[in-house]
Amino acid sequence: MKKLFVLFILFAVIASVSLCAWEPNDLTKYPSCMKAENWLLNFGVGFHGLLYYGENYIFFPPIHVSLDKNVPLGDKGLPFFFGGTVGYWGYGYKGLYYNSNLTIAARFGYHFNWGIDKLDTYAVVRAGYSFYLGNKDNLPAFNLFDRLQIGLNVGARYFLTDWFGFWAEGGIGSYYSVDIGLAFKF
């Protein structure tokens, strides 16, 4: 318990020092690893709670691709981006059924500049539709398919080079809660 308390205090001190170094004007600029003309491509896999389990259970984890374009808005060139995403996932039992869907959505987001080199953090709103790709007779009572998808996510990209890095995103309103993967900038 004592170690946990010390870790919490250490985290609070580091966060406080970071906030003291941050200036409100930073919110009007892209992070140092971003430029206004950048395109961002993310490939990832989602973590999703298994709905069922057991022998002959089939689960295809959520995979997801998103493409975003940085677009400065307003007189100050605020660090916004827009783009789209496509995702797929499925589950079922061998020989009985397989439920799967494809989600297509638009994204609109904002980059936060915390002054940390190679780090891009952002918040994104997305809206799209989830299409069911199986036999409708096999749908469970709680249907996650054929419906409007609206979500609010937060994410971070850390670039190891000028064009390649890692990416993580989590949020609500989507069928996968956390995605991780590779990020490309061009």
Rosetta constraint file for C-alpha pairs under 8 A:
AtomPair CA 1 CA 5 HARMONIC 6.32 0.50
AtomPair CA 2 CA 6 HARMONIC 6.28 0.50
AtomPair CA 3 CA 7 HARMONIC 6.16 0.50
AtomPair CA 4 CA 8 HARMONIC 6.17 0.50
AtomPair CA 5 CA 9 HARMONIC 6.26 0.50
AtomPair CA 6 CA 10 HARMONIC 6.14 0.50
AtomPair CA 7 CA 11 HARMONIC 6.10 0.50
AtomPair CA 8 CA 12 HARMONIC 6.17 0.50
AtomPair CA 9 CA 13 HARMONIC 6.20 0.50
AtomPair CA 10 CA 14 HARMONIC 6.25 0.50
AtomPair CA 11 CA 15 HARMONIC 6.09 0.50
AtomPair CA 12 CA 16 HARMONIC 6.06 0.50
AtomPair CA 13 CA 17 HARMONIC 6.21 0.50
AtomPair CA 14 CA 18 HARMONIC 6.18 0.50
AtomPair CA 15 CA 19 HARMONIC 6.19 0.50
AtomPair CA 16 CA 20 HARMONIC 6.21 0.50
AtomPair CA 17 CA 21 HARMONIC 6.42 0.50
AtomPair CA 18 CA 22 HARMONIC 6.36 0.50
AtomPair CA 22 CA 26 HARMONIC 7.08 0.50
AtomPair CA 22 CA 114 HARMONIC 6.47 0.50
AtomPair CA 22 CA 115 HARMONIC 7.09 0.50
AtomPair CA 23 CA 27 HARMONIC 7.92 0.50
AtomPair CA 25 CA 29 HARMONIC 7.47 0.50
AtomPair CA 26 CA 30 HARMONIC 8.00 0.50
AtomPair CA 26 CA 112 HARMONIC 7.98 0.50
AtomPair CA 26 CA 113 HARMONIC 5.70 0.50
AtomPair CA 26 CA 114 HARMONIC 7.10 0.50
AtomPair CA 26 CA 115 HARMONIC 7.64 0.50
AtomPair CA 27 CA 78 HARMONIC 7.70 0.50
AtomPair CA 27 CA 79 HARMONIC 7.93 0.50
AtomPair CA 27 CA 112 HARMONIC 6.08 0.50
AtomPair CA 27 CA 113 HARMONIC 5.86 0.50
AtomPair CA 28 CA 76 HARMONIC 6.63 0.50
AtomPair CA 28 CA 77 HARMONIC 6.99 0.50
AtomPair CA 28 CA 78 HARMONIC 4.98 0.50
AtomPair CA 28 CA 79 HARMONIC 6.45 0.50
AtomPair CA 29 CA 77 HARMONIC 7.50 0.50
AtomPair CA 29 CA 78 HARMONIC 6.34 0.50
AtomPair CA 29 CA 79 HARMONIC 5.89 0.50
AtomPair CA 29 CA 113 HARMONIC 6.57 0.50
AtomPair CA 30 CA 34 HARMONIC 5.77 0.50
AtomPair CA 30 CA 35 HARMONIC 6.58 0.50
AtomPair CA 30 CA 36 HARMONIC 7.32 0.50
AtomPair CA 30 CA 78 HARMONIC 7.72 0.50
AtomPair CA 30 CA 79 HARMONIC 5.21 0.50
AtomPair CA 30 CA 111 HARMONIC 6.36 0.50
AtomPair CA 30 CA 112 HARMONIC 7.12 0.50
AtomPair CA 30 CA 113 HARMONIC 5.98 0.50
AtomPair CA 31 CA 35 HARMONIC 7.96 0.50
AtomPair CA 31 CA 111 HARMONIC 7.26 0.50
AtomPair CA 31 CA 112 HARMONIC 6.85 0.50
AtomPair CA 31 CA 113 HARMONIC 4.54 0.50
AtomPair CA 31 CA 114 HARMONIC 7.18 0.50
AtomPair CA 31 CA 115 HARMONIC 6.68 0.50
AtomPair CA 31 CA 116 HARMONIC 7.73 0.50
AtomPair CA 31 CA 117 HARMONIC 7.68 0.50
AtomPair CA 31 CA 118 HARMONIC 7.91 0.50
AtomPair CA 31 CA 119 HARMONIC 7.19 0.50
AtomPair CA 31 CA 120 HARMONIC 6.08 0.50
AtomPair CA 32 CA 113 HARMONIC 7.75 0.50
AtomPair CA 32 CA 115 HARMONIC 7.19 0.50
AtomPair CA 32 CA 116 HARMONIC 7.70 0.50
AtomPair CA 32 CA 117 HARMONIC 6.05 0.50
AtomPair CA 32 CA 118 HARMONIC 6.78 0.50
AtomPair CA 32 CA 119 HARMONIC 7.96 0.50
AtomPair CA 33 CA 117 HARMONIC 6.61 0.50
AtomPair CA 33 CA 118 HARMONIC 5.02 0.50
AtomPair CA 33 CA 119 HARMONIC 6.78 0.50
AtomPair CA 33 CA 120 HARMONIC 7.05 0.50
AtomPair CA 33 CA 159 HARMONIC 7.61 0.50
AtomPair CA 33 CA 162 HARMONIC 7.44 0.50
AtomPair CA 34 CA 38 HARMONIC 6.74 0.50
AtomPair CA 34 CA 120 HARMONIC 7.54 0.50
AtomPair CA 35 CA 70 HARMONIC 7.49 0.50
AtomPair CA 36 CA 70 HARMONIC 5.35 0.50
AtomPair CA 36 CA 71 HARMONIC 6.06 0.50
AtomPair CA 36 CA 72 HARMONIC 6.16 0.50
AtomPair CA 36 CA 79 HARMONIC 7.43 0.50
AtomPair CA 37 CA 69 HARMONIC 7.30 0.50
AtomPair CA 37 CA 70 HARMONIC 5.86 0.50
AtomPair CA 37 CA 71 HARMONIC 7.12 0.50
AtomPair CA 38 CA 69 HARMONIC 6.14 0.50
AtomPair CA 38 CA 70 HARMONIC 5.61 0.50
AtomPair CA 38 CA 185 HARMONIC 6.49 0.50
AtomPair CA 38 CA 186 HARMONIC 5.69 0.50
AtomPair CA 39 CA 67 HARMONIC 7.14 0.50
AtomPair CA 39 CA 68 HARMONIC 5.67 0.50
AtomPair CA 39 CA 69 HARMONIC 4.49 0.50
AtomPair CA 39 CA 70 HARMONIC 6.34 0.50
AtomPair CA 39 CA 185 HARMONIC 5.75 0.50
AtomPair CA 39 CA 186 HARMONIC 5.31 0.50
AtomPair CA 40 CA 66 HARMONIC 7.98 0.50
AtomPair CA 40 CA 67 HARMONIC 5.65 0.50
AtomPair CA 40 CA 68 HARMONIC 5.03 0.50
AtomPair CA 40 CA 69 HARMONIC 6.31 0.50
AtomPair CA 40 CA 183 HARMONIC 6.98 0.50
AtomPair CA 40 CA 184 HARMONIC 5.74 0.50
AtomPair CA 40 CA 185 HARMONIC 4.69 0.50
AtomPair CA 40 CA 186 HARMONIC 6.62 0.50
AtomPair CA 41 CA 65 HARMONIC 7.34 0.50
AtomPair CA 41 CA 66 HARMONIC 5.80 0.50
AtomPair CA 41 CA 67 HARMONIC 4.60 0.50
AtomPair CA 41 CA 68 HARMONIC 6.54 0.50
AtomPair CA 41 CA 183 HARMONIC 5.72 0.50
AtomPair CA 41 CA 184 HARMONIC 5.03 0.50
AtomPair CA 41 CA 185 HARMONIC 6.40 0.50
AtomPair CA 42 CA 64 HARMONIC 7.93 0.50
AtomPair CA 42 CA 65 HARMONIC 5.57 0.50
AtomPair CA 42 CA 66 HARMONIC 5.20 0.50
AtomPair CA 42 CA 67 HARMONIC 6.53 0.50
AtomPair CA 42 CA 167 HARMONIC 7.14 0.50
AtomPair CA 42 CA 181 HARMONIC 6.92 0.50
AtomPair CA 42 CA 182 HARMONIC 5.76 0.50
AtomPair CA 42 CA 183 HARMONIC 4.51 0.50
AtomPair CA 42 CA 184 HARMONIC 6.36 0.50
AtomPair CA 43 CA 63 HARMONIC 7.76 0.50
AtomPair CA 43 CA 64 HARMONIC 5.99 0.50
AtomPair CA 43 CA 65 HARMONIC 4.72 0.50
AtomPair CA 43 CA 66 HARMONIC 6.84 0.50
AtomPair CA 43 CA 181 HARMONIC 5.48 0.50
AtomPair CA 43 CA 182 HARMONIC 5.34 0.50
AtomPair CA 43 CA 183 HARMONIC 6.55 0.50
AtomPair CA 44 CA 63 HARMONIC 5.80 0.50
AtomPair CA 44 CA 64 HARMONIC 5.27 0.50
AtomPair CA 44 CA 65 HARMONIC 6.46 0.50
AtomPair CA 44 CA 167 HARMONIC 7.93 0.50
AtomPair CA 44 CA 179 HARMONIC 6.02 0.50
AtomPair CA 44 CA 180 HARMONIC 5.21 0.50
AtomPair CA 44 CA 181 HARMONIC 3.93 0.50
AtomPair CA 44 CA 182 HARMONIC 6.34 0.50
AtomPair CA 45 CA 61 HARMONIC 6.82 0.50
AtomPair CA 45 CA 62 HARMONIC 5.62 0.50
AtomPair CA 45 CA 63 HARMONIC 4.43 0.50
AtomPair CA 45 CA 64 HARMONIC 6.11 0.50
AtomPair CA 45 CA 179 HARMONIC 5.44 0.50
AtomPair CA 45 CA 180 HARMONIC 5.75 0.50
AtomPair CA 45 CA 181 HARMONIC 6.29 0.50
AtomPair CA 46 CA 61 HARMONIC 6.43 0.50
AtomPair CA 46 CA 62 HARMONIC 4.86 0.50
AtomPair CA 46 CA 63 HARMONIC 6.09 0.50
AtomPair CA 46 CA 64 HARMONIC 7.49 0.50
AtomPair CA 46 CA 176 HARMONIC 5.66 0.50
AtomPair CA 46 CA 177 HARMONIC 7.05 0.50
AtomPair CA 46 CA 178 HARMONIC 5.52 0.50
AtomPair CA 46 CA 179 HARMONIC 4.11 0.50
AtomPair CA 46 CA 180 HARMONIC 6.50 0.50
AtomPair CA 47 CA 61 HARMONIC 7.14 0.50
AtomPair CA 47 CA 62 HARMONIC 7.13 0.50
AtomPair CA 47 CA 176 HARMONIC 6.09 0.50
AtomPair CA 47 CA 177 HARMONIC 6.43 0.50
AtomPair CA 47 CA 178 HARMONIC 5.47 0.50
AtomPair CA 47 CA 179 HARMONIC 6.28 0.50
AtomPair CA 48 CA 61 HARMONIC 7.22 0.50
AtomPair CA 48 CA 62 HARMONIC 7.34 0.50
AtomPair CA 48 CA 175 HARMONIC 7.37 0.50
AtomPair CA 48 CA 176 HARMONIC 5.19 0.50
AtomPair CA 48 CA 177 HARMONIC 6.39 0.50
AtomPair CA 48 CA 178 HARMONIC 7.57 0.50
AtomPair CA 50 CA 59 HARMONIC 7.88 0.50
AtomPair CA 52 CA 57 HARMONIC 7.62 0.50
AtomPair CA 53 CA 57 HARMONIC 5.77 0.50
AtomPair CA 56 CA 93 HARMONIC 5.48 0.50
AtomPair CA 56 CA 94 HARMONIC 5.24 0.50
AtomPair CA 57 CA 91 HARMONIC 7.54 0.50
AtomPair CA 57 CA 92 HARMONIC 5.92 0.50
AtomPair CA 57 CA 93 HARMONIC 4.52 0.50
AtomPair CA 57 CA 94 HARMONIC 6.33 0.50
AtomPair CA 58 CA 91 HARMONIC 5.32 0.50
AtomPair CA 58 CA 92 HARMONIC 5.13 0.50
AtomPair CA 58 CA 93 HARMONIC 5.54 0.50
AtomPair CA 58 CA 94 HARMONIC 6.53 0.50
AtomPair CA 58 CA 98 HARMONIC 7.76 0.50
AtomPair CA 59 CA 90 HARMONIC 5.95 0.50
AtomPair CA 59 CA 91 HARMONIC 4.31 0.50
AtomPair CA 59 CA 92 HARMONIC 6.62 0.50
AtomPair CA 60 CA 89 HARMONIC 5.48 0.50
AtomPair CA 60 CA 90 HARMONIC 4.95 0.50
AtomPair CA 60 CA 91 HARMONIC 5.99 0.50
AtomPair CA 61 CA 88 HARMONIC 7.99 0.50
AtomPair CA 61 CA 89 HARMONIC 5.45 0.50
AtomPair CA 61 CA 90 HARMONIC 6.86 0.50
AtomPair CA 62 CA 87 HARMONIC 6.63 0.50
AtomPair CA 62 CA 88 HARMONIC 5.47 0.50
AtomPair CA 62 CA 89 HARMONIC 4.35 0.50
AtomPair CA 62 CA 90 HARMONIC 7.52 0.50
AtomPair CA 62 CA 176 HARMONIC 6.75 0.50
AtomPair CA 63 CA 87 HARMONIC 5.48 0.50
AtomPair CA 63 CA 88 HARMONIC 5.49 0.50
AtomPair CA 63 CA 89 HARMONIC 6.56 0.50
AtomPair CA 64 CA 85 HARMONIC 7.02 0.50
AtomPair CA 64 CA 86 HARMONIC 5.72 0.50
AtomPair CA 64 CA 87 HARMONIC 4.19 0.50
AtomPair CA 64 CA 88 HARMONIC 6.64 0.50
AtomPair CA 65 CA 85 HARMONIC 5.59 0.50
AtomPair CA 65 CA 86 HARMONIC 5.46 0.50
AtomPair CA 65 CA 87 HARMONIC 6.44 0.50
AtomPair CA 66 CA 83 HARMONIC 7.25 0.50
AtomPair CA 66 CA 84 HARMONIC 5.62 0.50
AtomPair CA 66 CA 85 HARMONIC 4.08 0.50
AtomPair CA 66 CA 86 HARMONIC 6.45 0.50
AtomPair CA 67 CA 83 HARMONIC 5.46 0.50
AtomPair CA 67 CA 84 HARMONIC 5.62 0.50
AtomPair CA 67 CA 85 HARMONIC 6.45 0.50
AtomPair CA 68 CA 81 HARMONIC 6.27 0.50
AtomPair CA 68 CA 82 HARMONIC 5.36 0.50
AtomPair CA 68 CA 83 HARMONIC 4.06 0.50
AtomPair CA 68 CA 84 HARMONIC 6.53 0.50
AtomPair CA 68 CA 107 HARMONIC 7.74 0.50
AtomPair CA 69 CA 81 HARMONIC 5.34 0.50
AtomPair CA 69 CA 82 HARMONIC 5.53 0.50
AtomPair CA 69 CA 83 HARMONIC 6.02 0.50
AtomPair CA 70 CA 79 HARMONIC 7.13 0.50
AtomPair CA 70 CA 80 HARMONIC 6.00 0.50
AtomPair CA 70 CA 81 HARMONIC 4.16 0.50
AtomPair CA 70 CA 82 HARMONIC 6.71 0.50
AtomPair CA 71 CA 79 HARMONIC 6.81 0.50
AtomPair CA 71 CA 80 HARMONIC 5.43 0.50
AtomPair CA 71 CA 81 HARMONIC 5.08 0.50
AtomPair CA 71 CA 82 HARMONIC 7.17 0.50
AtomPair CA 72 CA 77 HARMONIC 4.31 0.50
AtomPair CA 72 CA 78 HARMONIC 5.05 0.50
AtomPair CA 72 CA 79 HARMONIC 5.13 0.50
AtomPair CA 72 CA 80 HARMONIC 5.60 0.50
AtomPair CA 72 CA 81 HARMONIC 7.49 0.50
AtomPair CA 73 CA 77 HARMONIC 4.74 0.50
AtomPair CA 73 CA 78 HARMONIC 5.01 0.50
AtomPair CA 73 CA 79 HARMONIC 6.97 0.50
AtomPair CA 73 CA 80 HARMONIC 6.59 0.50
AtomPair CA 74 CA 78 HARMONIC 6.29 0.50
AtomPair CA 79 CA 110 HARMONIC 5.89 0.50
AtomPair CA 79 CA 111 HARMONIC 5.50 0.50
AtomPair CA 79 CA 112 HARMONIC 7.77 0.50
AtomPair CA 80 CA 108 HARMONIC 7.49 0.50
AtomPair CA 80 CA 109 HARMONIC 5.63 0.50
AtomPair CA 80 CA 110 HARMONIC 4.37 0.50
AtomPair CA 80 CA 111 HARMONIC 6.14 0.50
AtomPair CA 81 CA 108 HARMONIC 5.88 0.50
AtomPair CA 81 CA 109 HARMONIC 5.22 0.50
AtomPair CA 81 CA 110 HARMONIC 6.18 0.50
AtomPair CA 81 CA 111 HARMONIC 7.69 0.50
AtomPair CA 82 CA 106 HARMONIC 7.64 0.50
AtomPair CA 82 CA 107 HARMONIC 5.45 0.50
AtomPair CA 82 CA 108 HARMONIC 4.38 0.50
AtomPair CA 82 CA 109 HARMONIC 6.20 0.50
AtomPair CA 83 CA 106 HARMONIC 5.87 0.50
AtomPair CA 83 CA 107 HARMONIC 5.02 0.50
AtomPair CA 83 CA 108 HARMONIC 6.55 0.50
AtomPair CA 84 CA 104 HARMONIC 7.51 0.50
AtomPair CA 84 CA 105 HARMONIC 5.63 0.50
AtomPair CA 84 CA 106 HARMONIC 4.23 0.50
AtomPair CA 84 CA 107 HARMONIC 5.20 0.50
AtomPair CA 85 CA 103 HARMONIC 7.94 0.50
AtomPair CA 85 CA 104 HARMONIC 5.85 0.50
AtomPair CA 85 CA 105 HARMONIC 5.30 0.50
AtomPair CA 85 CA 106 HARMONIC 6.32 0.50
AtomPair CA 85 CA 107 HARMONIC 7.19 0.50
AtomPair CA 86 CA 102 HARMONIC 7.19 0.50
AtomPair CA 86 CA 103 HARMONIC 5.60 0.50
AtomPair CA 86 CA 104 HARMONIC 4.65 0.50
AtomPair CA 86 CA 105 HARMONIC 6.57 0.50
AtomPair CA 87 CA 102 HARMONIC 5.71 0.50
AtomPair CA 87 CA 103 HARMONIC 5.07 0.50
AtomPair CA 87 CA 104 HARMONIC 6.67 0.50
AtomPair CA 88 CA 100 HARMONIC 7.33 0.50
AtomPair CA 88 CA 101 HARMONIC 5.73 0.50
AtomPair CA 88 CA 102 HARMONIC 4.62 0.50
AtomPair CA 88 CA 103 HARMONIC 6.36 0.50
AtomPair CA 89 CA 100 HARMONIC 5.58 0.50
AtomPair CA 89 CA 101 HARMONIC 5.86 0.50
AtomPair CA 89 CA 102 HARMONIC 7.04 0.50
AtomPair CA 90 CA 98 HARMONIC 6.92 0.50
AtomPair CA 90 CA 99 HARMONIC 5.43 0.50
AtomPair CA 90 CA 100 HARMONIC 3.81 0.50
AtomPair CA 90 CA 101 HARMONIC 6.42 0.50
AtomPair CA 91 CA 98 HARMONIC 5.60 0.50
AtomPair CA 91 CA 99 HARMONIC 5.42 0.50
AtomPair CA 91 CA 100 HARMONIC 6.35 0.50
AtomPair CA 92 CA 96 HARMONIC 7.43 0.50
AtomPair CA 92 CA 97 HARMONIC 5.37 0.50
AtomPair CA 92 CA 98 HARMONIC 4.15 0.50
AtomPair CA 92 CA 99 HARMONIC 5.89 0.50
AtomPair CA 93 CA 97 HARMONIC 5.58 0.50
AtomPair CA 93 CA 98 HARMONIC 6.39 0.50
AtomPair CA 94 CA 98 HARMONIC 7.62 0.50
AtomPair CA 97 CA 138 HARMONIC 6.51 0.50
AtomPair CA 98 CA 134 HARMONIC 6.88 0.50
AtomPair CA 98 CA 138 HARMONIC 7.94 0.50
AtomPair CA 99 CA 132 HARMONIC 7.62 0.50
AtomPair CA 99 CA 133 HARMONIC 7.10 0.50
AtomPair CA 99 CA 134 HARMONIC 5.58 0.50
AtomPair CA 99 CA 135 HARMONIC 7.56 0.50
AtomPair CA 99 CA 138 HARMONIC 7.38 0.50
AtomPair CA 99 CA 139 HARMONIC 7.18 0.50
AtomPair CA 100 CA 132 HARMONIC 6.16 0.50
AtomPair CA 100 CA 133 HARMONIC 5.53 0.50
AtomPair CA 100 CA 134 HARMONIC 6.28 0.50
AtomPair CA 100 CA 145 HARMONIC 7.94 0.50
AtomPair CA 101 CA 130 HARMONIC 6.47 0.50
AtomPair CA 101 CA 131 HARMONIC 5.37 0.50
AtomPair CA 101 CA 132 HARMONIC 4.50 0.50
AtomPair CA 101 CA 133 HARMONIC 5.22 0.50
AtomPair CA 101 CA 134 HARMONIC 7.79 0.50
AtomPair CA 101 CA 145 HARMONIC 6.40 0.50
AtomPair CA 102 CA 130 HARMONIC 5.68 0.50
AtomPair CA 102 CA 131 HARMONIC 5.20 0.50
AtomPair CA 102 CA 132 HARMONIC 6.70 0.50
AtomPair CA 102 CA 133 HARMONIC 7.18 0.50
AtomPair CA 103 CA 128 HARMONIC 7.07 0.50
AtomPair CA 103 CA 129 HARMONIC 5.68 0.50
AtomPair CA 103 CA 130 HARMONIC 4.16 0.50
AtomPair CA 103 CA 131 HARMONIC 6.09 0.50
AtomPair CA 103 CA 149 HARMONIC 7.90 0.50
AtomPair CA 104 CA 128 HARMONIC 5.50 0.50
AtomPair CA 104 CA 129 HARMONIC 5.71 0.50
AtomPair CA 104 CA 130 HARMONIC 6.57 0.50
AtomPair CA 105 CA 126 HARMONIC 6.27 0.50
AtomPair CA 105 CA 127 HARMONIC 5.21 0.50
AtomPair CA 105 CA 128 HARMONIC 3.70 0.50
AtomPair CA 105 CA 129 HARMONIC 6.34 0.50
AtomPair CA 105 CA 149 HARMONIC 7.56 0.50
AtomPair CA 106 CA 126 HARMONIC 5.51 0.50
AtomPair CA 106 CA 127 HARMONIC 5.53 0.50
AtomPair CA 106 CA 128 HARMONIC 6.05 0.50
AtomPair CA 107 CA 124 HARMONIC 6.45 0.50
AtomPair CA 107 CA 125 HARMONIC 5.76 0.50
AtomPair CA 107 CA 126 HARMONIC 4.40 0.50
AtomPair CA 107 CA 127 HARMONIC 6.79 0.50
AtomPair CA 108 CA 124 HARMONIC 5.53 0.50
AtomPair CA 108 CA 125 HARMONIC 5.41 0.50
AtomPair CA 108 CA 126 HARMONIC 6.41 0.50
AtomPair CA 109 CA 122 HARMONIC 6.75 0.50
AtomPair CA 109 CA 123 HARMONIC 5.49 0.50
AtomPair CA 109 CA 124 HARMONIC 3.94 0.50
AtomPair CA 109 CA 125 HARMONIC 6.12 0.50
AtomPair CA 110 CA 122 HARMONIC 5.45 0.50
AtomPair CA 110 CA 123 HARMONIC 5.55 0.50
AtomPair CA 110 CA 124 HARMONIC 6.49 0.50
AtomPair CA 111 CA 120 HARMONIC 6.81 0.50
AtomPair CA 111 CA 121 HARMONIC 5.87 0.50
AtomPair CA 111 CA 122 HARMONIC 4.37 0.50
AtomPair CA 111 CA 123 HARMONIC 6.86 0.50
AtomPair CA 112 CA 120 HARMONIC 7.00 0.50
AtomPair CA 112 CA 121 HARMONIC 5.42 0.50
AtomPair CA 112 CA 122 HARMONIC 5.49 0.50
AtomPair CA 113 CA 120 HARMONIC 7.15 0.50
AtomPair CA 113 CA 121 HARMONIC 7.23 0.50
AtomPair CA 118 CA 158 HARMONIC 5.64 0.50
AtomPair CA 118 CA 159 HARMONIC 5.18 0.50
AtomPair CA 118 CA 160 HARMONIC 7.24 0.50
AtomPair CA 119 CA 156 HARMONIC 7.06 0.50
AtomPair CA 119 CA 157 HARMONIC 5.89 0.50
AtomPair CA 119 CA 158 HARMONIC 4.69 0.50
AtomPair CA 119 CA 159 HARMONIC 6.63 0.50
AtomPair CA 120 CA 156 HARMONIC 5.50 0.50
AtomPair CA 120 CA 157 HARMONIC 5.05 0.50
AtomPair CA 120 CA 158 HARMONIC 6.36 0.50
AtomPair CA 121 CA 154 HARMONIC 7.59 0.50
AtomPair CA 121 CA 155 HARMONIC 5.71 0.50
AtomPair CA 121 CA 156 HARMONIC 4.26 0.50
AtomPair CA 121 CA 157 HARMONIC 6.41 0.50
AtomPair CA 122 CA 154 HARMONIC 5.76 0.50
AtomPair CA 122 CA 155 HARMONIC 5.39 0.50
AtomPair CA 122 CA 156 HARMONIC 6.30 0.50
AtomPair CA 123 CA 152 HARMONIC 7.42 0.50
AtomPair CA 123 CA 153 HARMONIC 5.81 0.50
AtomPair CA 123 CA 154 HARMONIC 4.34 0.50
AtomPair CA 123 CA 155 HARMONIC 6.33 0.50
AtomPair CA 124 CA 152 HARMONIC 5.87 0.50
AtomPair CA 124 CA 153 HARMONIC 5.27 0.50
AtomPair CA 124 CA 154 HARMONIC 6.18 0.50
AtomPair CA 124 CA 155 HARMONIC 7.99 0.50
AtomPair CA 125 CA 150 HARMONIC 7.64 0.50
AtomPair CA 125 CA 151 HARMONIC 5.82 0.50
AtomPair CA 125 CA 152 HARMONIC 4.64 0.50
AtomPair CA 125 CA 153 HARMONIC 6.42 0.50
AtomPair CA 126 CA 149 HARMONIC 7.80 0.50
AtomPair CA 126 CA 150 HARMONIC 5.66 0.50
AtomPair CA 126 CA 151 HARMONIC 5.23 0.50
AtomPair CA 126 CA 152 HARMONIC 6.44 0.50
AtomPair CA 127 CA 148 HARMONIC 7.52 0.50
AtomPair CA 127 CA 149 HARMONIC 5.59 0.50
AtomPair CA 127 CA 150 HARMONIC 4.40 0.50
AtomPair CA 127 CA 151 HARMONIC 6.51 0.50
AtomPair CA 128 CA 148 HARMONIC 6.01 0.50
AtomPair CA 128 CA 149 HARMONIC 5.08 0.50
AtomPair CA 128 CA 150 HARMONIC 6.49 0.50
AtomPair CA 129 CA 146 HARMONIC 7.20 0.50
AtomPair CA 129 CA 147 HARMONIC 5.89 0.50
AtomPair CA 129 CA 148 HARMONIC 4.52 0.50
AtomPair CA 129 CA 149 HARMONIC 5.19 0.50
AtomPair CA 130 CA 145 HARMONIC 5.89 0.50
AtomPair CA 130 CA 146 HARMONIC 5.14 0.50
AtomPair CA 130 CA 147 HARMONIC 5.37 0.50
AtomPair CA 130 CA 148 HARMONIC 6.22 0.50
AtomPair CA 130 CA 149 HARMONIC 6.35 0.50
AtomPair CA 131 CA 145 HARMONIC 6.11 0.50
AtomPair CA 131 CA 146 HARMONIC 4.70 0.50
AtomPair CA 131 CA 147 HARMONIC 7.15 0.50
AtomPair CA 132 CA 145 HARMONIC 5.09 0.50
AtomPair CA 132 CA 146 HARMONIC 5.23 0.50
AtomPair CA 134 CA 138 HARMONIC 7.94 0.50
AtomPair CA 135 CA 139 HARMONIC 7.50 0.50
AtomPair CA 139 CA 143 HARMONIC 6.46 0.50
AtomPair CA 144 CA 175 HARMONIC 7.54 0.50
AtomPair CA 149 CA 173 HARMONIC 6.62 0.50
AtomPair CA 149 CA 174 HARMONIC 6.33 0.50
AtomPair CA 150 CA 173 HARMONIC 5.45 0.50
AtomPair CA 150 CA 174 HARMONIC 6.89 0.50
AtomPair CA 151 CA 171 HARMONIC 7.05 0.50
AtomPair CA 151 CA 172 HARMONIC 5.47 0.50
AtomPair CA 151 CA 173 HARMONIC 4.05 0.50
AtomPair CA 151 CA 174 HARMONIC 5.84 0.50
AtomPair CA 152 CA 171 HARMONIC 5.68 0.50
AtomPair CA 152 CA 172 HARMONIC 5.68 0.50
AtomPair CA 152 CA 173 HARMONIC 6.62 0.50
AtomPair CA 153 CA 169 HARMONIC 6.60 0.50
AtomPair CA 153 CA 170 HARMONIC 5.39 0.50
AtomPair CA 153 CA 171 HARMONIC 3.99 0.50
AtomPair CA 153 CA 172 HARMONIC 6.41 0.50
AtomPair CA 154 CA 169 HARMONIC 5.68 0.50
AtomPair CA 154 CA 170 HARMONIC 5.67 0.50
AtomPair CA 154 CA 171 HARMONIC 6.16 0.50
AtomPair CA 155 CA 167 HARMONIC 7.43 0.50
AtomPair CA 155 CA 168 HARMONIC 5.57 0.50
AtomPair CA 155 CA 169 HARMONIC 3.99 0.50
AtomPair CA 155 CA 170 HARMONIC 6.30 0.50
AtomPair CA 156 CA 167 HARMONIC 5.81 0.50
AtomPair CA 156 CA 168 HARMONIC 5.55 0.50
AtomPair CA 156 CA 169 HARMONIC 6.46 0.50
AtomPair CA 157 CA 165 HARMONIC 6.66 0.50
AtomPair CA 157 CA 166 HARMONIC 5.63 0.50
AtomPair CA 157 CA 167 HARMONIC 4.36 0.50
AtomPair CA 157 CA 168 HARMONIC 6.57 0.50
AtomPair CA 157 CA 183 HARMONIC 6.89 0.50
AtomPair CA 158 CA 165 HARMONIC 5.33 0.50
AtomPair CA 158 CA 166 HARMONIC 5.39 0.50
AtomPair CA 158 CA 167 HARMONIC 6.50 0.50
AtomPair CA 159 CA 163 HARMONIC 7.02 0.50
AtomPair CA 159 CA 164 HARMONIC 5.54 0.50
AtomPair CA 159 CA 165 HARMONIC 3.81 0.50
AtomPair CA 159 CA 166 HARMONIC 6.42 0.50
AtomPair CA 159 CA 183 HARMONIC 7.74 0.50
AtomPair CA 160 CA 164 HARMONIC 5.97 0.50
AtomPair CA 160 CA 165 HARMONIC 5.06 0.50
AtomPair CA 160 CA 166 HARMONIC 7.85 0.50
AtomPair CA 161 CA 165 HARMONIC 6.77 0.50
AtomPair CA 162 CA 185 HARMONIC 7.44 0.50
AtomPair CA 163 CA 184 HARMONIC 5.47 0.50
AtomPair CA 163 CA 185 HARMONIC 4.56 0.50
AtomPair CA 163 CA 186 HARMONIC 6.22 0.50
AtomPair CA 164 CA 182 HARMONIC 7.54 0.50
AtomPair CA 164 CA 183 HARMONIC 5.87 0.50
AtomPair CA 164 CA 184 HARMONIC 4.78 0.50
AtomPair CA 164 CA 185 HARMONIC 6.39 0.50
AtomPair CA 165 CA 182 HARMONIC 5.98 0.50
AtomPair CA 165 CA 183 HARMONIC 5.01 0.50
AtomPair CA 165 CA 184 HARMONIC 6.42 0.50
AtomPair CA 166 CA 180 HARMONIC 7.63 0.50
AtomPair CA 166 CA 181 HARMONIC 5.88 0.50
AtomPair CA 166 CA 182 HARMONIC 4.58 0.50
AtomPair CA 166 CA 183 HARMONIC 5.26 0.50
AtomPair CA 167 CA 180 HARMONIC 5.60 0.50
AtomPair CA 167 CA 181 HARMONIC 5.22 0.50
AtomPair CA 167 CA 182 HARMONIC 5.54 0.50
AtomPair CA 167 CA 183 HARMONIC 5.59 0.50
AtomPair CA 168 CA 178 HARMONIC 7.22 0.50
AtomPair CA 168 CA 179 HARMONIC 5.51 0.50
AtomPair CA 168 CA 180 HARMONIC 4.30 0.50
AtomPair CA 168 CA 181 HARMONIC 6.47 0.50
AtomPair CA 169 CA 178 HARMONIC 5.70 0.50
AtomPair CA 169 CA 179 HARMONIC 5.18 0.50
AtomPair CA 169 CA 180 HARMONIC 6.54 0.50
AtomPair CA 170 CA 177 HARMONIC 5.39 0.50
AtomPair CA 170 CA 178 HARMONIC 4.25 0.50
AtomPair CA 170 CA 179 HARMONIC 6.25 0.50
AtomPair CA 171 CA 177 HARMONIC 5.66 0.50
AtomPair CA 171 CA 178 HARMONIC 6.88 0.50
AtomPair CA 172 CA 177 HARMONIC 6.56 0.50
